[in-house]
Amino acid sequence: MSTALKQPAGSSADEMAVSFARVLRGAGINVPIDSVITFVQALDVVSMTKRDDVYWAGRATLVHRPEDQQLYDRAFAVFWERRNATDADEDGPPQKITLLLDDEDGPDENNADAQDDNQTMQMRFTANESLRSKDFAQYTDEELHESQRLMHQLRLAGPPRHSLRLTHAKRSGSRHDLRRTVRASLAFGGEPARLHWRKPSERQRRLVVLLDISGSMEPYARALLRFMHAAVVGRQRVEAFTFGTRLTRLTKELNSRDPDKALTRAAAQVPDWSGGTRLGESLRRFNATWGVRGMARGAIVVVLSDGWDRGDPEVLAEQMQRLQRVAFRVVWVNPLKVTPGYAPLARGMAAALPYVDDFVEGHSIQALEHLTRVISRD
């Protein structure tokens, strides 16, 4: 028999679903908005008072990785069975979730272990929510290490592109599949009762990430290098570069799933860390050696830089124009964009901006989550 849940007075299914999704995100589970919408629809069908119905509705719609199931179970037990209050405002940023740590009749000595687990979950939710919105420049070494886990949950999936290779089409396509049509006609005495088609297959677009490691970017470069590592190991067809006074390719060094090993190898490969910035010259080399020759063609190119440049801005503008001509999309991520009153007045940023398709922030994990949505847009 399913255990009954107590729904707080005045709480609708969508309010409960949104609050629970915030708790899961704070616990480190990636919960996209479409999954929350599906969860709300599921709650409209099942009984909100039956524990098993709500549990399996959330498990089926909100959990996408086997390793998140145990964490989901703990979050469900804390939120739905010992829930005290939800966030006050859906329109604002995610706030701290207050969880009930005692039974309704008061604390129970026999329930001390459960209270300790709930307290641990509450502290973890609050810490993760705070870490997601905190500026990278203010991170401690411990927070920087914890952010690595959150960055690996980001899904960097750009829109697919059509390939020259053809594949079977279920209904209709651009070309007839004569071989399949003839083979199927043998079952009907040689009569082509049904036509088969072929269509262009889809391939994942290449993602190219260029990270500025000059002195002005030092407060952010160490966190963004971890973001690059998460991108390289988290999906296929990713190329990673750093640039300051020179351009360095780090795809091979960041390919290890061990973050400590990957970052150590990358640091040993980069000789110009926290040096000067020559954006134009670095992009010239990238275009001439890799980009225009094929790596950037049809790719999503992400530049992580504050736009400060000691070189000639005309060179940067020329190279950005070349890059935009061959790339599918050019995204510029500037950690300083979040600063109140910010304007792209730096010479390099002003020269590059006319050839940028998307200009976004990059100072926090929340900003990187927005970047993933920009990358996935058609």
C-alpha positions as CSV (number, residue, x, y, z in Angstrom):
1,M,0.0,0.0,0.0
2,S,1.3,3.4,-1.0
3,T,2.3,5.7,1.9
4,A,0.4,9.0,2.0
5,L,2.1,12.3,1.5
6,K,1.0,15.5,3.2
7,Q,0.6,18.4,0.7
8,P,1.1,21.8,2.3
9,A,-2.1,23.9,2.2
10,G,-2.2,26.2,-0.8
11,S,0.5,24.5,-2.7
12,S,-0.3,23.5,-6.3
13,A,1.3,20.7,-8.3
14,D,3.4,23.1,-10.4
15,E,4.7,25.0,-7.3
16,M,5.7,21.7,-5.7
17,A,7.4,20.5,-8.9
18,V,9.3,23.7,-9.4
19,S,10.5,23.8,-5.8
20,F,11.5,20.1,-5.9
21,A,13.4,20.7,-9.1
22,R,15.4,23.5,-7.4
23,V,16.2,21.1,-4.6
24,L,17.5,18.5,-7.1
25,R,19.6,21.1,-8.9
26,G,21.0,22.2,-5.5
27,A,21.9,18.6,-4.8
28,G,23.9,18.4,-8.0
29,I,21.3,16.7,-10.4
30,N,20.9,18.3,-13.8
31,V,17.2,19.0,-14.2
32,P,16.3,20.8,-17.5
33,I,13.1,22.8,-17.7
34,D,11.4,20.4,-20.1
35,S,11.8,17.7,-17.6
36,V,10.1,19.9,-15.0
37,I,7.2,20.5,-17.3
38,T,6.8,16.8,-17.9
39,F,6.9,16.2,-14.1
40,V,4.1,18.8,-13.7
41,Q,2.0,17.0,-16.3
42,A,2.7,13.7,-14.6
43,L,1.5,15.1,-11.2
44,D,-1.8,16.2,-12.8
45,V,-2.4,12.5,-13.6
46,V,-1.2,10.7,-10.5
47,S,-2.5,11.2,-7.0
48,M,-0.5,13.8,-5.1
49,T,-1.3,12.1,-1.8
50,K,0.3,8.8,-2.7
51,R,4.0,8.6,-2.1
52,D,4.8,5.9,-4.7
53,D,2.9,7.7,-7.4
54,V,4.8,11.0,-6.8
55,Y,8.1,9.2,-6.4
56,W,7.9,7.3,-9.7
57,A,6.6,10.3,-11.5
58,G,9.6,12.2,-10.5
59,R,12.0,9.3,-10.9
60,A,10.8,8.8,-14.5
61,T,10.9,12.4,-15.6
62,L,13.7,14.1,-13.6
63,V,16.4,11.5,-13.3
64,H,18.4,10.8,-16.4
65,R,21.6,9.1,-15.1
66,P,21.9,6.0,-13.0
67,E,24.4,7.6,-10.6
68,D,21.8,10.2,-9.7
69,Q,19.2,7.7,-8.4
70,Q,20.5,7.5,-4.9
71,L,20.8,11.2,-4.5
72,Y,17.2,11.5,-5.9
73,D,16.0,9.1,-3.2
74,R,17.5,11.1,-0.4
75,A,16.2,14.4,-1.9
76,F,12.7,13.0,-2.2
77,A,12.7,11.7,1.4
78,V,13.8,15.1,2.7
79,F,11.6,17.3,0.4
80,W,8.3,15.4,0.2
81,E,8.3,13.6,3.6
82,R,9.9,16.3,5.8
83,R,9.1,19.4,3.8
84,N,8.5,22.7,5.7
85,A,8.5,25.5,3.1
86,T,9.4,26.2,-0.6
87,D,11.1,29.2,-2.2
88,A,9.1,32.3,-1.9
89,D,9.3,33.5,-5.5
90,E,9.5,31.6,-8.8
91,D,10.5,34.6,-10.8
92,G,13.6,35.3,-8.8
93,P,16.8,33.3,-8.7
94,P,16.8,30.0,-6.8
95,Q,16.8,30.6,-3.0
96,K,17.6,28.5,0.0
97,I,15.2,25.6,0.6
98,T,14.1,25.4,4.2
99,L,13.6,21.7,5.3
100,L,11.8,20.4,8.3
101,L,14.4,18.5,10.5
102,D,12.0,17.4,13.2
103,D,8.8,15.4,13.3
104,E,5.5,17.3,13.6
105,D,5.2,16.2,17.2
106,G,8.6,17.3,18.1
107,P,12.1,15.8,18.0
108,D,12.5,12.1,18.5
109,E,15.7,10.6,19.9
110,N,15.1,7.4,17.8
111,N,15.1,9.6,14.7
112,A,18.5,11.2,15.2
113,D,20.1,9.5,12.2
114,A,17.4,10.7,9.9
115,Q,17.7,14.2,11.2
116,D,21.5,14.2,10.6
117,D,20.9,13.0,7.0
118,N,18.4,15.8,6.5
119,Q,20.7,18.4,7.9
120,T,23.5,17.2,5.6
121,M,21.1,17.4,2.6
122,Q,20.0,20.9,3.6
123,M,23.6,22.2,3.9
124,R,24.5,20.6,0.5
125,F,21.5,22.2,-1.2
126,T,22.3,25.6,0.2
127,A,26.0,25.3,-0.6
128,N,25.5,24.2,-4.2
129,E,22.9,27.0,-4.9
130,S,25.3,29.5,-3.5
131,L,28.2,28.1,-5.5
132,R,26.2,28.3,-8.8
133,S,25.7,32.0,-8.5
134,K,29.0,32.9,-6.9
135,D,31.6,34.8,-9.0
136,F,34.5,32.7,-10.1
137,A,36.9,35.4,-8.9
138,Q,35.7,34.8,-5.3
139,Y,36.1,31.1,-5.3
140,T,38.3,29.4,-2.7
141,D,40.4,26.3,-3.7
142,E,37.8,24.0,-2.2
143,E,35.0,25.7,-4.1
144,L,37.0,25.5,-7.3
145,H,37.3,21.8,-6.8
146,E,33.6,21.4,-6.1
147,S,32.7,23.4,-9.1
148,Q,34.3,20.8,-11.3
149,R,31.5,18.3,-10.4
150,L,28.8,20.9,-11.3
151,M,30.5,21.8,-14.6
152,H,30.5,18.1,-15.7
153,Q,26.7,18.1,-15.4
154,L,26.4,20.8,-18.1
155,R,25.2,19.5,-21.4
156,L,27.0,21.0,-24.3
157,A,25.0,19.8,-27.3
158,G,24.8,22.1,-30.3
159,P,22.2,21.8,-33.1
160,P,23.1,18.9,-35.5
161,R,24.3,19.5,-39.1
162,H,23.4,17.5,-42.2
163,S,26.0,15.1,-43.5
164,L,26.8,14.0,-47.0
165,R,26.3,10.5,-45.9
166,L,22.7,9.2,-46.5
167,T,20.7,7.1,-44.1
168,H,17.3,5.3,-44.2
169,A,14.2,7.5,-44.0
170,K,11.1,6.0,-42.4
171,R,8.5,7.8,-44.5
172,S,10.0,10.1,-47.1
173,G,13.4,11.5,-48.0
174,S,15.4,13.3,-50.7
175,R,16.4,10.1,-52.7
176,H,15.0,6.7,-53.5
177,D,16.6,3.8,-51.8
178,L,16.6,1.4,-54.8
179,R,18.3,-1.5,-53.1
180,R,15.9,-1.6,-50.2
181,T,12.9,-1.1,-52.5
182,V,13.9,-4.0,-54.7
183,R,14.7,-6.2,-51.7
184,A,11.2,-5.5,-50.2
185,S,9.5,-6.1,-53.5
186,L,10.5,-9.8,-53.4
187,A,7.9,-10.5,-50.8
188,F,5.2,-9.2,-53.3
189,G,6.3,-11.2,-56.4
190,G,8.7,-8.5,-57.6
191,E,6.1,-5.7,-57.4
192,P,7.5,-2.5,-55.7
193,A,4.5,-2.2,-53.4
194,R,6.3,0.3,-51.2
195,L,9.0,2.8,-52.1
196,H,11.9,3.3,-49.7
197,W,13.8,6.5,-49.2
198,R,17.1,7.8,-48.1
199,K,17.9,11.2,-46.4
200,P,21.0,13.0,-45.3
201,S,22.2,11.8,-41.9
202,E,22.8,14.2,-39.0
203,R,26.2,14.8,-37.3
204,Q,27.1,16.6,-34.2
205,R,28.6,20.0,-34.8
206,R,32.2,20.5,-33.7
207,L,32.6,22.8,-30.7
208,V,35.8,25.0,-30.6
209,V,36.7,26.7,-27.3
210,L,39.3,29.4,-27.1
211,L,40.3,30.5,-23.6
212,D,42.1,33.8,-22.8
213,I,44.7,33.1,-20.1
214,S,46.3,36.6,-20.0
215,G,46.9,38.4,-16.7
216,S,43.6,40.3,-16.8
217,M,41.7,37.0,-17.0
218,E,43.6,35.2,-14.2
219,P,40.8,35.4,-11.7
220,Y,38.5,33.5,-14.1
221,A,40.9,31.4,-16.2
222,R,41.4,28.7,-13.6
223,A,37.7,28.1,-13.4
224,L,37.1,28.3,-17.1
225,L,39.9,25.9,-17.8
226,R,37.9,23.4,-15.8
227,F,34.9,24.2,-17.9
228,M,36.9,23.4,-21.0
229,H,37.9,20.1,-19.5
230,A,34.3,19.3,-18.8
231,A,33.5,20.1,-22.5
232,V,36.2,18.0,-23.9
233,V,35.4,14.8,-21.8
234,G,31.6,15.4,-21.9
235,R,31.0,15.2,-25.6
236,Q,32.6,14.4,-28.9
237,R,34.2,16.7,-31.5
238,V,35.5,19.4,-29.1
239,E,38.7,21.3,-29.7
240,A,40.3,23.3,-26.9
241,F,42.8,26.1,-27.2
242,T,44.4,28.7,-24.9
243,F,45.8,32.0,-26.0
244,G,47.7,34.9,-24.4
245,T,50.9,35.9,-26.2
246,R,50.7,32.6,-28.2
247,L,48.1,30.0,-29.2
248,T,48.3,26.5,-27.6
249,R,46.2,23.5,-28.5
250,L,45.1,21.5,-25.4
251,T,42.6,19.0,-26.7
252,K,44.9,16.1,-26.1
253,E,46.0,17.2,-22.7
254,L,42.4,17.7,-21.5
255,N,41.1,14.4,-22.9
256,S,41.7,12.5,-19.6
257,R,38.6,12.0,-17.4
258,D,40.8,12.5,-14.3
259,P,40.5,16.3,-13.8
260,D,43.7,16.6,-11.7
261,K,45.7,14.7,-14.3
262,A,44.2,16.7,-17.2
263,L,44.7,20.1,-15.6
264,T,48.3,19.3,-14.6
265,R,49.1,18.2,-18.2
266,A,47.4,21.3,-19.5
267,A,49.3,23.7,-17.2
268,A,52.6,22.1,-18.2
269,Q,51.8,22.7,-21.9
270,V,51.0,26.4,-21.5
271,P,54.1,28.7,-21.2
272,D,52.3,32.1,-21.3
273,W,49.9,31.8,-18.4
274,S,49.0,35.2,-16.9
275,G,51.1,37.1,-19.5
276,G,50.1,39.6,-22.1
277,T,47.3,39.4,-24.6
278,R,47.5,39.4,-28.4
279,L,44.0,38.4,-29.5
280,G,44.4,39.4,-33.1
281,E,47.7,37.5,-33.6
282,S,46.3,34.4,-31.8
283,L,43.2,34.3,-33.9
284,R,45.3,34.8,-37.1
285,R,47.3,31.7,-36.2
286,F,44.2,29.8,-35.4
287,N,42.5,30.7,-38.7
288,A,45.6,30.0,-40.7
289,T,46.6,26.7,-39.1
290,W,43.3,25.2,-38.1
291,G,40.2,27.3,-38.3
292,V,39.6,28.3,-41.9
293,R,41.2,25.1,-43.2
294,G,38.4,23.0,-41.7
295,M,38.2,23.0,-37.9
296,A,36.0,26.0,-37.6
297,R,33.9,25.4,-40.7
298,G,30.3,24.8,-39.6
299,A,31.4,24.7,-36.0
300,I,30.3,26.6,-32.9
301,V,33.3,28.7,-31.8
302,V,33.3,30.0,-28.2
303,V,35.8,32.7,-27.2
304,L,36.3,33.1,-23.4
305,S,37.9,36.5,-22.9
306,D,37.5,39.9,-21.3
307,G,38.5,41.6,-24.6
308,W,41.6,43.4,-23.4
309,D,44.2,43.3,-26.2
310,R,47.6,44.8,-26.6
311,G,47.7,44.2,-30.3
312,D,46.3,46.0,-33.3
313,P,42.5,46.1,-33.1
314,E,42.2,46.1,-36.9
315,V,44.0,42.8,-37.0
316,L,41.5,41.4,-34.5
317,A,38.6,42.7,-36.5
318,E,39.9,41.2,-39.7
319,Q,40.4,37.8,-38.1
320,M,37.0,37.8,-36.4
321,Q,35.4,38.5,-39.7
322,R,37.2,35.6,-41.3
323,L,36.2,33.4,-38.4
324,Q,32.5,34.4,-38.6
325,R,32.4,33.6,-42.4
326,V,33.2,30.0,-41.9
327,A,31.7,29.2,-38.4
328,F,28.1,28.3,-37.8
329,R,28.0,30.6,-34.7
330,V,30.6,32.7,-32.8
331,V,29.9,33.1,-29.1
332,W,31.9,35.5,-27.0
333,V,31.9,34.9,-23.3
334,N,33.0,37.9,-21.2
335,P,33.2,37.5,-17.4
336,L,33.1,41.3,-17.0
337,K,29.8,41.7,-18.7
338,V,27.9,41.1,-15.4
339,T,29.5,44.3,-13.9
340,P,26.9,47.0,-13.4
341,G,27.3,49.7,-16.0
342,Y,29.6,47.6,-18.2
343,A,30.2,48.7,-21.8
344,P,32.5,47.0,-24.3
345,L,34.9,49.9,-24.4
346,A,38.1,47.9,-24.5
347,R,39.7,48.1,-27.9
348,G,39.8,44.4,-28.5
349,M,36.2,43.9,-27.4
350,A,34.9,46.8,-29.4
351,A,36.7,45.5,-32.5
352,A,35.4,41.9,-32.2
353,L,31.8,42.6,-31.2
354,P,30.5,43.4,-34.7
355,Y,31.4,39.8,-35.7
356,V,30.0,38.0,-32.7
357,D,26.6,36.2,-32.9
358,D,26.1,36.0,-29.1
359,F,27.7,38.1,-26.4
360,V,27.1,36.5,-23.0
361,E,28.4,36.5,-19.4
362,G,30.8,33.9,-18.0
363,H,31.5,34.8,-14.4
364,S,29.6,31.9,-12.7
365,I,28.2,28.4,-13.2
366,Q,24.8,30.0,-13.7
367,A,26.2,32.0,-16.6
368,L,27.8,28.9,-18.0
369,E,24.4,27.1,-17.8
370,H,23.0,30.0,-19.9
371,L,25.9,29.5,-22.3
372,T,24.9,25.9,-22.8
373,R,21.4,27.0,-23.8
374,V,22.9,29.5,-26.3
375,I,25.1,26.8,-27.8
376,S,22.1,24.4,-28.2
377,R,20.0,27.0,-30.0
378,D,19.3,26.5,-33.7
